[in-house]
Amino acid sequence: MSVPSNHAAAVAALAQQRLRDLLDANSAIVERLDLEIVLRRIVEAAMRLVGARYGALGVIAPDGSLERFIHVGLDAAAADRIGPLPTGKGLLGAVIDDRAPVRLAELADDSRSVGFPPGHPHMGAFLGVPVLVGDEVYGNLYLTSGEARTSFNAEDEELVVALAATAGIAIENARLYDIAKTREIWSVTTADVMAAMLEVTGEDVLEVIAERVGTLINVDLVVIAVPHGHDQLRVTTVRGRSAASLLGRVFPAAGTLAARALATQRAASVVGEASQAPVDWQPGSGPTVAIPLFSGTEPLGVLTISRVLGAKIFSDTDLEMAFAFAAQASVAIEIARAREDRRRLDTSQDRARIARDLHDHVIQRLFGAGLSLQVVASAVTADPSAAIEAQVDAIDAAIKDIRTIIFALGSTQRGGVKRTRDRLLDVVSEVAGTMSSTPRITFTGPLDSLVHTSLADELVAVVRECLANTVRHADATSVEVDVGIADGSVSVVVGDNGRGIPKGAQLSGLANLTERALLHGGVCTIVSDRASGTRIEWSVPAGHGDAGAAE
């Protein structure tokens, strides 16, 4: 009678142990909220629970195929030999279609098994269980044995079904957490971009959008393309890999993701594959979303953000938040443009006042001084008359110069095009309020007549980047900017007496300066130390200004 008693005790002990294993497995998969970690832990817990050699979790896409396939048990070398991951055909597809557990003593003997690719390890017994999130089949849990085990039993199936029920709850919690985290990231990005755009001019808002989005959202490439000519797009802003080679490129708009976003005025996305180009300007990009940017009904361009191949896809929440971001960005662009119009009006009125003051006061006083000197000259008979006459000529020359200045003040905005000097002065004015002393800027040579529009854009961007770095990092009390053109080259020199660039500091903004110079056939040198501050010298050929626009 002792044998049956011992057997019953052993069975009870085994049942208790498996129950504890199930509880441990449940605890392991509910203690984390990161979805990717939760999915892998589900597979690992199921394998430990039934002693499986291999395990996988296939996430079902809206079309019924496998969107993701998380596998455990194969090392990286074996996975590379096997090649592409399953897409949900054959026996794996049967679990998807049946929405019920499938248990087999030998996987290869089932008629629904389509076999294994070369290099695939042997897999014997098979157990597939659907994972439900609410009433929705989120995915399927696949377990197989190796050579050592012959089959899974009914108790194994019951344990994995129970684990799958807990897994569904864990996945739902992780998905809700992922949605909340995604919304938080986009909200922070939107708030940061909107705050930054309050401090920039209308012509630079797209640059700000690209820079801030690339910094706050985990992406590999940020591109802004604007309408160019008839049914074309021109890349005007790039952040990330291959920036120098992409900037200024012109592409046909037809059939592109960017064109679809502009046409629908909504964010559009693609997953991205190695064999396709989700955006024409960067073949082989991974998951990509295109966000249209409008000012009222005027299309300004498309913000396209891409991740690397194989990275996490952009979710429905990403697209929803991207659409909200585009709407708020459009409002901010309108505000920036209105502020720029108001600033132009204030500048025009101020220059008109200066012109009146010069004419009514300064010139009249100089003219009176000239008459007085002529009287003195006529009253003497010695040599001083020649010197005095020379002063009269000098005053006449000063009057001519002042009249020229008055004319220039009145003609700055003719044709709606701002002069290069005025744009650079505007940049200095933008940052002056955030510094202890106003930066001093000087000009050399005929910048306004010899610098083309596209090169002027580069000069403005370079000066803004240098001054922004000074404000954020240098803690300087004196900043000097010199912009000039001589011997066929345009140069920007910015020096400060700040604390220099710390060793090991990330030089993303300064790296962009170097890329801009190289793109235009020029150079950028940076000299910095704690004692003397930082000096940046940036120069490019003057005739290279429209190279990007012509491509």
DOMI-302867 format. One record per residue (C-alpha): residue number from 1; z, x, y; residue in three letters. Coordinates in Angstrom, 2 decimals. Each point is the difference from the previous one (the first is absolute). Layout:
! residues N
[NUM, [Z, X, Y], ALA]
...
//
This chain:
! residues 551
[1, [0.00, 0.00, 0.00], MET]
[2, [0.39, 2.99, 2.33], SER]
[3, [-3.74, 0.79, 0.19], VAL]
[4, [-1.01, -3.31, 1.59], PRO]
[5, [2.93, 0.31, 2.38], SER]
[6, [-1.05, 3.48, 1.08], ASN]
[7, [-3.61, -1.15, 0.37], HIS]
[8, [0.99, -2.91, 2.22], ALA]
[9, [2.11, 2.31, 2.14], ALA]
[10, [-2.90, 2.41, 0.36], ALA]
[11, [-2.35, -2.83, 0.98], VAL]
[12, [2.49, -1.28, 2.55], ALA]
[13, [0.49, 3.49, 1.42], ALA]
[14, [-3.74, 0.48, 0.27], LEU]
[15, [-0.38, -3.34, 1.74], ALA]
[16, [2.75, 0.92, 2.45], GLN]
[17, [-1.59, 3.37, 0.64], GLN]
[18, [-3.39, -1.57, 0.69], ARG]
[19, [1.65, -2.52, 2.30], LEU]
[20, [1.63, 2.86, 1.91], ARG]
[21, [-3.37, 1.75, 0.11], ASP]
[22, [-1.55, -3.15, 1.47], LEU]
[23, [2.74, -0.24, 2.63], LEU]
[24, [-0.46, 3.68, 0.87], ASP]
[25, [-3.75, -0.53, 0.28], ALA]
[26, [0.51, -3.01, 2.25], ASN]
[27, [2.34, 2.00, 2.23], SER]
[28, [-2.48, 2.86, 0.23], ALA]
[29, [-2.82, -2.17, 1.29], ILE]
[30, [1.95, -2.12, 2.51], VAL]
[31, [1.86, 2.79, 1.78], GLU]
[32, [-3.04, 1.16, 2.03], ARG]
[33, [-2.17, -1.85, 2.51], LEU]
[34, [-2.97, 2.37, 0.29], ASP]
[35, [-2.79, -1.81, -1.87], LEU]
[36, [-1.67, 3.10, -1.44], GLU]
[37, [3.32, 1.26, -1.37], ILE]
[38, [0.88, -3.44, -1.38], VAL]
[39, [-3.29, -0.26, -1.90], LEU]
[40, [0.43, 3.40, -1.64], ARG]
[41, [3.63, -0.71, -0.89], ARG]
[42, [-1.04, -3.23, -1.71], ILE]
[43, [-2.33, 1.94, -2.29], VAL]
[44, [2.55, 2.72, -0.71], GLU]
[45, [2.78, -2.54, -0.72], ALA]
[46, [-2.22, -1.98, -2.39], ALA]
[47, [-0.97, 3.17, -1.87], MET]
[48, [3.64, 1.02, -0.47], ARG]
[49, [0.96, -3.50, -1.06], LEU]
[50, [-2.38, -0.18, -3.00], VAL]
[51, [-0.65, 3.71, -0.64], GLY]
[52, [-3.65, -0.09, 1.15], ALA]
[53, [-1.94, 3.28, 0.29], ARG]
[54, [-2.31, -1.22, 2.75], TYR]
[55, [0.35, -2.70, 2.64], GLY]
[56, [-1.95, -1.45, 2.90], ALA]
[57, [0.13, -2.79, 2.56], LEU]
[58, [-3.27, -1.49, 1.16], GLY]
[59, [0.10, -1.82, 3.36], VAL]
[60, [-2.50, -2.87, 0.07], ILE]
[61, [-2.44, -0.25, 2.91], ALA]
[62, [-1.08, -3.38, 1.49], PRO]
[63, [-3.22, 0.11, -2.07], ASP]
[64, [1.92, 0.41, -3.27], GLY]
[65, [-0.68, 3.71, -0.52], SER]
[66, [2.62, 2.74, 0.20], LEU]
[67, [0.72, 1.04, 3.56], GLU]
[68, [2.41, 2.78, -1.02], ARG]
[69, [0.96, 1.58, -3.31], PHE]
[70, [3.33, 1.84, -0.10], ILE]
[71, [0.28, 2.00, -3.22], HIS]
[72, [2.82, 2.06, -1.54], VAL]
[73, [-0.13, 2.34, -2.99], GLY]
[74, [-3.27, 1.81, 0.73], LEU]
[75, [0.20, 3.33, 1.78], ASP]
[76, [-2.39, 0.79, 2.86], ALA]
[77, [-2.34, 2.06, -2.19], ALA]
[78, [-0.36, -2.79, -2.58], ALA]
[79, [-0.61, -2.57, 2.75], ALA]
[80, [-2.75, 2.20, 1.48], ASP]
[81, [-1.69, 0.33, -3.42], ARG]
[82, [-0.02, -3.76, -0.49], ILE]
[83, [-1.68, -0.63, 3.34], GLY]
[84, [0.02, -3.30, 1.99], PRO]
[85, [2.93, -2.36, -0.53], LEU]
[86, [-0.51, -3.34, -1.79], PRO]
[87, [-1.33, -2.93, 2.02], THR]
[88, [1.33, -2.86, -2.17], GLY]
[89, [-2.62, -0.41, -2.73], LYS]
[90, [0.44, -0.41, -3.77], GLY]
[91, [3.53, -0.40, -1.29], LEU]
[92, [1.55, 0.62, 3.41], LEU]
[93, [-2.14, -2.79, 1.37], GLY]
[94, [1.16, -2.29, -2.84], ALA]
[95, [3.61, 0.31, 1.17], VAL]
[96, [-1.18, -0.85, 3.52], ILE]
[97, [-1.97, -3.03, -1.21], ASP]
[98, [2.56, -1.35, -2.51], ASP]
[99, [3.02, 0.32, 2.33], ARG]
[100, [2.12, 0.43, -3.15], ALA]
[101, [1.42, 2.94, -2.01], PRO]
[102, [-2.33, 1.81, -2.42], VAL]
[103, [1.55, 2.05, -2.85], ARG]
[104, [-2.10, 2.03, -2.45], LEU]
[105, [0.93, 2.30, -2.88], ALA]
[106, [-3.08, 2.16, 0.66], GLU]
[107, [-1.83, -0.18, 3.29], LEU]
[108, [-3.33, 1.30, -1.30], ALA]
[109, [-0.23, -2.72, -2.71], ASP]
[110, [-0.22, -2.85, 2.48], ASP]
[111, [-3.51, -1.28, 0.74], SER]
[112, [0.75, -0.11, 3.72], ARG]
[113, [0.69, 3.74, 0.11], SER]
[114, [-2.98, 1.87, 1.49], VAL]
[115, [1.16, 3.41, -1.20], GLY]
[116, [1.13, 3.07, 1.92], PHE]
[117, [-1.97, 2.52, 2.02], PRO]
[118, [-0.29, 3.60, -1.28], PRO]
[119, [3.23, 1.95, 0.34], GLY]
[120, [2.22, -3.09, -0.10], HIS]
[121, [3.15, 0.46, -2.15], PRO]
[122, [0.55, -2.23, -3.00], HIS]
[123, [1.77, -3.27, 0.74], MET]
[124, [1.23, -2.09, -2.91], GLY]
[125, [2.14, -3.09, 0.43], ALA]
[126, [-0.58, -2.06, 3.17], PHE]
[127, [2.16, -2.39, 2.01], LEU]
[128, [-1.30, -1.69, 3.15], GLY]
[129, [2.15, -2.33, 2.13], VAL]
[130, [-0.93, -1.76, 3.26], PRO]
[131, [2.21, 0.58, 3.05], VAL]
[132, [0.45, -3.19, 2.04], LEU]
[133, [0.95, -0.12, 3.67], VAL]
[134, [0.85, -3.64, 0.48], GLY]
[135, [-2.89, -1.90, -1.59], ASP]
[136, [-2.43, 2.84, 0.67], GLU]
[137, [-0.94, 2.61, -2.58], VAL]
[138, [0.53, 3.18, 2.01], TYR]
[139, [-0.95, 2.38, -2.81], GLY]
[140, [0.42, 0.88, -3.64], ASN]
[141, [2.30, 2.44, -1.74], LEU]
[142, [-1.70, 1.99, -2.77], TYR]
[143, [1.93, 2.01, -2.62], LEU]
[144, [-1.42, 2.02, -2.91], THR]
[145, [1.43, 2.26, -2.67], SER]
[146, [-1.19, 3.43, -0.98], GLY]
[147, [-0.19, 1.41, -3.51], GLU]
[148, [3.70, -0.37, -0.78], ALA]
[149, [0.37, -3.79, 0.10], ARG]
[150, [-1.96, -2.64, -1.89], THR]
[151, [0.68, -3.23, 1.89], SER]
[152, [2.05, -1.99, 2.49], PHE]
[153, [2.03, -2.91, -1.34], ASN]
[154, [0.86, -3.44, 1.36], ALA]
[155, [3.28, 1.25, 1.43], GLU]
[156, [-1.87, 2.69, 1.94], ASP]
[157, [-2.25, -2.68, 1.41], GLU]
[158, [2.97, -2.16, 1.04], GLU]
[159, [1.66, 2.94, 1.75], LEU]
[160, [-3.15, 0.94, 1.92], VAL]
[161, [-0.61, -3.65, 0.97], VAL]
[162, [3.57, -0.15, 1.34], ALA]
[163, [-0.54, 3.27, 1.86], LEU]
[164, [-3.27, -1.34, 1.44], ALA]
[165, [1.87, -2.99, 1.43], ALA]
[166, [2.37, 2.32, 1.87], THR]
[167, [-2.97, 2.17, 0.96], ALA]
[168, [-1.64, -3.01, 1.68], GLY]
[169, [3.08, -0.51, 2.17], ILE]
[170, [0.15, 3.72, 0.85], ALA]
[171, [-3.69, 0.05, 0.89], ILE]
[172, [0.37, -3.06, 2.25], GLU]
[173, [2.93, 1.61, 1.82], ASN]
[174, [-1.92, 3.26, 0.35], ALA]
[175, [-3.06, -1.84, 1.32], ARG]
[176, [2.09, -1.83, 2.59], LEU]
[177, [1.59, 3.30, 1.01], TYR]
[178, [-3.45, 1.63, 0.18], ASP]
[179, [-1.26, -2.83, 2.22], ILE]
[180, [3.02, 0.34, 2.29], ALA]
[181, [-0.44, 3.77, 0.18], LYS]
[182, [-3.72, -0.35, 0.73], THR]
[183, [0.71, -2.49, 2.78], ARG]
[184, [2.62, 2.34, 1.45], GLU]
[185, [-2.41, 2.96, 0.03], ILE]
[186, [-2.74, -2.02, 1.68], TRP]
[187, [2.49, -1.50, 2.48], SER]
[188, [1.29, 3.46, 0.95], VAL]
[189, [-3.58, 1.24, 0.32], THR]
[190, [-0.99, -2.95, 2.17], THR]
[191, [3.03, 0.39, 2.26], ALA]
[192, [-0.57, 3.75, 0.35], ASP]
[193, [-3.68, -0.43, 0.83], VAL]
[194, [0.69, -2.75, 2.51], MET]
[195, [2.69, 2.09, 1.71], ALA]
[196, [-2.29, 3.05, 0.16], ALA]
[197, [-2.87, -2.04, 1.44], MET]
[198, [2.15, -0.98, 2.96], LEU]
[199, [-0.28, 3.60, 1.20], GLU]
[200, [-3.72, 0.68, -0.44], VAL]
[201, [-3.18, -0.88, 1.86], THR]
[202, [-2.51, -2.52, -1.30], GLY]
[203, [-2.44, 2.63, -1.18], GLU]
[204, [2.54, 1.73, -2.27], ASP]
[205, [1.55, -2.90, -1.87], VAL]
[206, [-2.11, 0.50, -3.14], LEU]
[207, [1.14, 3.64, -0.21], GLU]
[208, [3.61, -1.14, 0.18], VAL]
[209, [-0.52, -2.65, -2.68], ILE]
[210, [-1.54, 2.50, -2.42], ALA]
[211, [2.68, 2.63, 0.58], GLU]
[212, [2.98, -2.32, -0.41], ARG]
[213, [-1.39, -1.87, -3.03], VAL]
[214, [-0.77, 3.27, -1.78], GLY]
[215, [3.52, 1.25, 0.65], THR]
[216, [1.96, -3.06, -1.10], LEU]
[217, [-2.05, -1.36, -2.91], ILE]
[218, [-0.45, 2.16, -3.10], ASN]
[219, [-3.77, 0.51, 0.09], VAL]
[220, [-2.42, 2.86, -0.56], ASP]
[221, [-2.57, -0.77, 2.69], LEU]
[222, [-0.10, -2.06, 3.21], VAL]
[223, [-3.38, -0.67, 1.61], VAL]
[224, [-1.01, -2.04, 3.03], ILE]
[225, [-3.68, -0.89, 0.25], ALA]
[226, [-1.47, -1.84, 2.99], VAL]
[227, [-3.26, -1.95, 0.36], PRO]
[228, [-2.83, 2.36, 0.88], HIS]
[229, [-3.54, -1.06, 0.88], GLY]
[230, [-1.61, -2.64, -2.18], HIS]
[231, [1.93, -0.72, -3.23], ASP]
[232, [1.63, 3.42, -0.16], GLN]
[233, [3.55, 1.35, 0.07], LEU]
[234, [1.13, 3.28, 1.52], ARG]
[235, [3.17, 1.79, -1.09], VAL]
[236, [1.98, 0.77, 3.16], THR]
[237, [3.46, 0.75, -1.37], THR]
[238, [1.11, 1.61, -3.27], VAL]
[239, [3.44, 0.91, -1.31], ARG]
[240, [0.41, 1.66, -3.40], GLY]
[241, [-2.28, 1.92, -2.33], ARG]
[242, [-3.55, 1.00, 1.00], SER]
[243, [0.68, -0.99, 3.62], ALA]
[244, [-2.26, 2.66, 1.51], ALA]
[245, [-2.98, -0.94, -2.20], SER]
[246, [0.33, -3.75, 0.60], LEU]
[247, [0.58, -0.13, 3.76], LEU]
[248, [-3.12, -1.17, 1.84], GLY]
[249, [-1.91, -1.10, -3.10], ARG]
[250, [-2.25, -3.07, 0.34], VAL]
[251, [-0.56, -2.41, -2.94], PHE]
[252, [-1.92, -3.23, -0.63], PRO]
[253, [2.45, -2.91, 0.17], ALA]
[254, [-1.76, -2.30, -2.48], ALA]
[255, [1.90, -0.48, -3.25], GLY]
[256, [3.03, 2.08, 0.98], THR]
[257, [3.62, -1.06, -0.26], LEU]
[258, [0.32, 0.53, 3.75], ALA]
[259, [-2.88, -2.38, 0.71], ALA]
[260, [1.61, -2.64, -2.21], ARG]
[261, [3.28, 0.33, 1.92], ALA]
[262, [-1.81, -0.36, 3.34], LEU]
[263, [-2.00, -3.00, -1.19], ALA]
[264, [3.02, -1.90, -1.38], THR]
[265, [2.46, 1.31, 2.62], GLN]
[266, [2.47, 0.48, -2.84], ARG]
[267, [1.28, 3.00, -1.93], ALA]
[268, [-2.16, 0.83, -3.03], ALA]
[269, [0.79, 2.31, -2.91], SER]
[270, [-1.42, 1.68, -3.09], VAL]
[271, [1.74, 1.83, -2.83], VAL]
[272, [-2.30, 3.05, 0.03], GLY]
[273, [-1.45, 1.85, -2.95], GLU]
[274, [-1.12, 3.60, -0.49], ALA]
[275, [-3.62, -1.13, -0.35], SER]
[276, [-0.16, -2.12, 3.12], GLN]
[277, [0.54, 0.37, 3.72], ALA]
[278, [2.17, -2.84, 1.33], PRO]
[279, [-0.84, 1.28, 3.46], VAL]
[280, [-3.27, 1.76, 0.66], ASP]
[281, [1.65, 2.78, 1.99], TRP]
[282, [2.25, 1.16, -2.86], GLN]
[283, [-1.42, -0.20, -3.54], PRO]
[284, [2.56, -0.01, -2.78], GLY]
[285, [2.86, -1.49, 2.01], SER]
[286, [2.65, -1.99, -1.82], GLY]
[287, [1.46, -3.37, 1.03], PRO]
[288, [-1.27, -0.82, 3.48], THR]
[289, [0.62, -2.71, 2.58], VAL]
[290, [-2.09, -0.62, 3.13], ALA]
[291, [1.68, -1.65, 3.00], ILE]
[292, [-2.20, -1.43, 2.80], PRO]
[293, [1.06, 0.71, 3.58], LEU]
[294, [-1.09, -2.39, 2.73], PHE]
[295, [0.59, -0.40, 3.71], SER]
[296, [-0.32, -3.74, 0.38], GLY]
[297, [-3.34, -0.70, -1.64], THR]
[298, [-1.31, 3.53, 0.57], GLU]
[299, [-0.02, 2.13, -3.19], PRO]
[300, [1.51, 3.38, 0.86], LEU]
[301, [-0.21, 1.57, -3.43], GLY]
[302, [1.45, 0.11, -3.49], VAL]
[303, [3.15, 1.82, -1.11], LEU]
[304, [-0.49, 1.15, -3.60], THR]
[305, [2.89, 1.48, -1.99], ILE]
[306, [-0.48, 1.51, -3.47], SER]
[307, [2.23, 1.37, -2.71], ARG]
[308, [-0.94, 2.56, -2.63], VAL]
[309, [-1.68, -1.02, -3.24], LEU]
[310, [2.52, -1.46, -2.43], GLY]
[311, [2.57, -0.79, 2.71], ALA]
[312, [1.73, -3.35, 0.38], LYS]
[313, [-2.42, -2.72, 1.08], ILE]
[314, [0.45, -1.98, 3.20], PHE]
[315, [1.73, -3.25, -0.91], SER]
[316, [-0.50, -3.51, 1.35], ASP]
[317, [3.05, 0.64, 2.15], THR]
[318, [-1.67, 3.13, 1.41], ASP]
[319, [-3.07, -2.04, 0.94], LEU]
[320, [2.12, -2.75, 1.52], GLU]
[321, [1.95, 2.48, 2.10], MET]
[322, [-3.18, 1.92, 0.89], ALA]
[323, [-1.49, -3.21, 1.39], PHE]
[324, [3.15, -0.59, 2.08], ALA]
[325, [-0.15, 3.62, 1.16], PHE]
[326, [-3.62, -0.44, 1.12], ALA]
[327, [0.92, -3.13, 1.99], ALA]
[328, [2.85, 1.75, 1.80], GLN]
[329, [-2.08, 3.13, 0.57], ALA]
[330, [-2.69, -2.12, 1.64], SER]
[331, [2.56, -1.47, 2.38], VAL]
[332, [1.33, 3.48, 0.80], ALA]
[333, [-3.53, 1.23, 0.65], ILE]
[334, [-0.55, -2.86, 2.44], GLU]
[335, [3.27, 0.88, 1.76], ILE]
[336, [-0.95, 3.68, 0.17], ALA]
[337, [-3.37, -0.86, 1.47], ARG]
[338, [1.56, -2.33, 2.58], ALA]
[339, [2.51, 2.68, 0.92], ARG]
[340, [-2.84, 2.50, 0.38], GLU]
[341, [-1.89, -2.41, 2.27], ASP]
[342, [3.12, -0.44, 2.13], ARG]
[343, [0.50, 3.76, 0.16], ARG]
[344, [-3.61, 0.48, 1.13], ARG]
[345, [0.51, -2.60, 2.70], LEU]
[346, [3.21, 1.68, 1.19], ASP]
[347, [-1.72, 3.40, -0.04], THR]
[348, [-2.97, -1.34, 1.96], SER]
[349, [2.26, -1.58, 2.60], GLN]
[350, [2.07, 3.16, 0.30], ASP]
[351, [-3.10, 2.15, 0.44], ARG]
[352, [-1.31, -2.36, 2.66], ALA]
[353, [3.28, 0.39, 1.89], ARG]
[354, [-0.20, 3.82, -0.30], ILE]
[355, [-3.56, -0.07, 1.28], ALA]
[356, [1.01, -2.08, 3.02], ARG]
[357, [2.92, 2.31, 0.77], ASP]
[358, [-2.19, 3.09, -0.28], LEU]
[359, [-2.62, -1.48, 2.30], HIS]
[360, [2.35, -1.52, 2.56], ASP]
[361, [2.53, 2.81, 0.24], HIS]
[362, [-0.93, 3.34, -1.59], VAL]
[363, [-3.62, 0.21, 1.12], ILE]
[364, [0.79, -1.20, 3.50], GLN]
[365, [2.72, 2.62, 0.37], ARG]
[366, [-2.32, 2.75, -1.26], LEU]
[367, [-2.71, -1.15, 2.35], PHE]
[368, [2.47, 0.06, 2.91], GLY]
[369, [1.10, 3.50, -0.98], ALA]
[370, [-3.62, 1.11, 0.03], GLY]
[371, [-0.55, -1.35, 3.51], LEU]
[372, [3.14, 1.74, 1.22], SER]
[373, [-1.14, 3.30, -1.44], LEU]
[374, [-3.37, -0.41, 1.72], GLN]
[375, [1.80, -0.49, 3.31], VAL]
[376, [2.03, 3.17, -0.61], VAL]
[377, [-3.13, 1.89, -0.90], ALA]
[378, [-1.76, -1.07, 3.19], SER]
[379, [3.00, 1.04, 2.13], ALA]
[380, [0.07, 3.64, -1.14], VAL]
[381, [-2.48, 2.79, 0.53], THR]
[382, [1.28, 2.59, -2.44], ALA]
[383, [-0.53, 0.47, -3.70], ASP]
[384, [2.32, -2.83, -1.25], PRO]
[385, [-2.83, -2.49, 0.47], SER]
[386, [-1.81, 1.25, -3.10], ALA]
[387, [3.08, -0.42, -2.15], ALA]
[388, [0.68, -3.42, 1.39], ILE]
[389, [-3.59, -1.09, -0.61], GLU]
[390, [0.44, 1.11, -3.60], ALA]
[391, [3.04, -2.29, -0.28], GLN]
[392, [-2.02, -2.85, 1.40], VAL]
[393, [-2.61, 0.57, -2.70], ASP]
[394, [2.74, 0.07, -2.62], ALA]
[395, [1.42, -3.29, 1.22], ILE]
[396, [-3.48, -1.53, -0.06], ASP]
[397, [-0.35, 1.13, -3.59], ALA]
[398, [3.38, -1.55, -0.83], ALA]
[399, [-1.15, -3.27, 1.51], ILE]
[400, [-3.11, 0.06, -2.19], LYS]
[401, [2.12, 0.67, -3.07], ASP]
[402, [2.33, -2.87, 0.78], ILE]
[403, [-2.96, -2.34, 0.54], ARG]
[404, [-1.27, 1.06, -3.42], THR]
[405, [3.38, -0.85, -1.51], ILE]
[406, [-0.04, -3.42, 1.64], ILE]
[407, [-3.46, -0.66, -1.44], PHE]
[408, [1.15, 1.08, -3.46], ALA]
[409, [3.03, -2.28, 0.18], LEU]
[410, [-2.26, -2.93, 0.73], GLY]
[411, [-2.56, 0.75, -2.69], SER]
[412, [2.20, 0.82, -3.00], THR]
[413, [-0.60, -3.26, -1.83], GLN]
[414, [-3.70, -0.40, 0.77], ARG]
[415, [-1.88, -1.25, -3.02], GLY]
[416, [3.27, -0.77, -1.84], GLY]
[417, [0.34, 3.59, -1.28], VAL]
[418, [3.15, 1.97, 0.73], LYS]
[419, [-0.26, 3.66, 0.92], ARG]
[420, [1.35, 2.57, -2.42], THR]
[421, [2.51, 1.26, 2.56], ARG]
[422, [1.32, -3.52, 0.62], ASP]
[423, [0.46, -0.63, -3.71], ARG]
[424, [1.94, 3.24, -0.37], LEU]
[425, [2.15, -0.82, 3.02], LEU]
[426, [0.73, -3.37, -1.59], ASP]
[427, [1.25, 1.74, -3.15], VAL]
[428, [2.35, 2.16, 2.06], VAL]
[429, [1.26, -3.10, 1.83], SER]
[430, [0.73, -1.74, -3.32], GLU]
[431, [2.42, 2.70, -1.18], VAL]
[432, [1.45, 0.96, 3.40], ALA]
[433, [2.67, -2.70, -0.15], GLY]
[434, [1.39, 1.35, -3.28], THR]
[435, [0.39, 3.61, 1.21], MET]
[436, [2.53, 1.68, 2.27], SER]
[437, [-2.84, 1.33, 2.16], SER]
[438, [-3.60, -1.14, 0.43], THR]
[439, [-2.54, 2.16, -1.85], PRO]
[440, [-2.22, 2.04, 2.34], ARG]
[441, [-3.73, -0.31, -0.70], ILE]
[442, [-2.80, 2.05, 1.54], THR]
[443, [-3.78, -0.20, -0.37], PHE]
[444, [-2.66, 2.70, 0.11], THR]
[445, [-3.75, -0.53, 0.22], GLY]
[446, [-2.21, -3.12, 0.20], PRO]
[447, [1.62, -1.97, -2.85], LEU]
[448, [-1.19, -3.41, 1.16], ASP]
[449, [-3.66, 0.94, 0.15], SER]
[450, [-0.32, 2.27, -3.07], LEU]
[451, [2.34, -1.56, -2.59], VAL]
[452, [-1.60, -2.77, -2.06], HIS]
[453, [1.88, -3.20, -0.83], THR]
[454, [0.72, 0.86, -3.64], SER]
[455, [1.34, 3.45, 0.93], LEU]
[456, [2.06, -1.58, 2.77], ALA]
[457, [1.56, -2.22, -2.69], ASP]
[458, [0.95, 3.15, -1.91], GLU]
[459, [1.54, 1.62, 3.09], LEU]
[460, [2.10, -3.11, 0.66], VAL]
[461, [1.15, -0.09, -3.64], ALA]
[462, [0.88, 3.71, -0.01], VAL]
[463, [2.02, -0.17, 3.24], VAL]
[464, [1.79, -3.14, -1.19], ARG]
[465, [0.89, 1.58, -3.36], GLU]
[466, [1.31, 3.17, 1.66], CYS]
[467, [2.11, -1.90, 2.55], LEU]
[468, [1.29, -2.42, -2.64], ALA]
[469, [1.17, 2.93, -2.14], ASN]
[470, [1.69, 1.53, 3.03], THR]
[471, [1.84, -3.24, 0.77], VAL]
[472, [1.11, -0.55, -3.60], ARG]
[473, [0.92, 3.53, -1.06], HIS]
[474, [-0.02, 2.67, 2.72], ALA]
[475, [2.88, -1.05, 2.29], ASP]
[476, [-1.91, 1.80, 2.77], ALA]
[477, [0.74, -0.05, 3.74], THR]
[478, [-3.43, 1.28, 1.06], SER]
[479, [-3.47, -0.84, -1.35], VAL]
[480, [-3.29, 1.27, 1.38], GLU]
[481, [-3.45, -1.27, -0.98], VAL]
[482, [-3.26, 1.70, 0.94], ASP]
[483, [-3.35, -1.62, -0.82], VAL]
[484, [-3.17, 1.82, 0.96], GLY]
[485, [-3.64, 0.68, -0.73], ILE]
[486, [-1.56, 3.44, 0.31], ALA]
[487, [-2.67, 2.07, -1.77], ASP]
[488, [-1.13, -2.97, -2.07], GLY]
[489, [3.44, -0.79, -1.45], SER]
[490, [2.58, -2.67, 0.72], VAL]
[491, [3.63, 1.04, -0.40], SER]
[492, [3.43, -1.59, 0.00], VAL]
[493, [3.11, 2.17, 0.39], VAL]
[494, [3.44, -1.62, -0.25], VAL]
[495, [3.14, 2.08, 0.39], GLY]
[496, [3.68, -0.94, 0.10], ASP]
[497, [3.34, 1.79, 0.23], ASN]
[498, [1.57, -1.96, -2.86], GLY]
[499, [1.71, 1.13, -3.17], ARG]
[500, [-3.17, 0.76, -1.95], GLY]
[501, [-1.15, -1.29, -3.38], ILE]
[502, [2.68, 0.36, -2.72], PRO]
[503, [-0.95, 1.87, -3.16], LYS]
[504, [-1.11, -2.34, -2.76], GLY]
[505, [-0.64, -2.92, 2.36], ALA]
[506, [-2.72, -2.46, -0.99], GLN]
[507, [-3.02, 0.59, 2.24], LEU]
[508, [-1.97, -3.19, -0.63], SER]
[509, [-0.81, -0.60, 3.68], GLY]
[510, [-0.78, 3.65, 0.72], LEU]
[511, [-2.13, 0.15, -3.16], ALA]
[512, [-2.06, -2.85, 1.45], ASN]
[513, [-0.61, 2.12, 3.12], LEU]
[514, [-1.40, 2.79, -2.15], THR]
[515, [-2.22, -2.44, -1.90], GLU]
[516, [-1.33, -1.43, 3.25], ARG]
[517, [-0.87, 3.48, 1.23], ALA]
[518, [-1.73, 0.98, -3.26], LEU]
[519, [-1.97, -3.24, -0.02], LEU]
[520, [-1.49, 0.94, 3.39], HIS]
[521, [-0.58, 3.65, -0.87], GLY]
[522, [3.03, 1.26, 1.90], GLY]
[523, [3.40, 1.56, -0.60], VAL]
[524, [3.65, -0.88, 0.52], CYS]
[525, [2.77, 2.58, 0.19], THR]
[526, [3.74, -0.72, 0.13], ILE]
[527, [2.58, 2.55, 1.07], VAL]
[528, [3.64, -1.03, -0.10], SER]
[529, [3.46, 1.55, 0.01], ASP]
[530, [3.47, -1.04, 1.06], ARG]
[531, [0.13, 2.39, 2.96], ALA]
[532, [-3.24, -0.84, 1.81], SER]
[533, [-0.88, -3.49, -1.28], GLY]
[534, [-3.37, -1.13, -1.30], THR]
[535, [-3.54, 0.70, 1.24], ARG]
[536, [-3.00, -1.84, -1.44], ILE]
[537, [-3.54, 1.16, 0.81], GLU]
[538, [-2.82, -2.34, -1.08], TRP]
[539, [-3.66, 0.62, 0.81], SER]
[540, [-3.42, -1.25, -1.14], VAL]
[541, [-3.59, 0.50, 1.14], PRO]
[542, [-0.85, -2.38, 2.84], ALA]
[543, [-3.38, -0.87, -1.51], GLY]
[544, [1.63, -1.19, -3.25], HIS]
[545, [1.44, -3.11, 1.56], GLY]
[546, [-2.21, -2.66, -1.56], ASP]
[547, [-0.51, 1.60, -3.40], ALA]
[548, [2.12, -2.58, -1.74], GLY]
[549, [-1.72, -2.89, 1.71], ALA]
[550, [-3.42, 1.16, -1.05], ALA]
[551, [0.73, 0.14, -3.69], GLU]
//
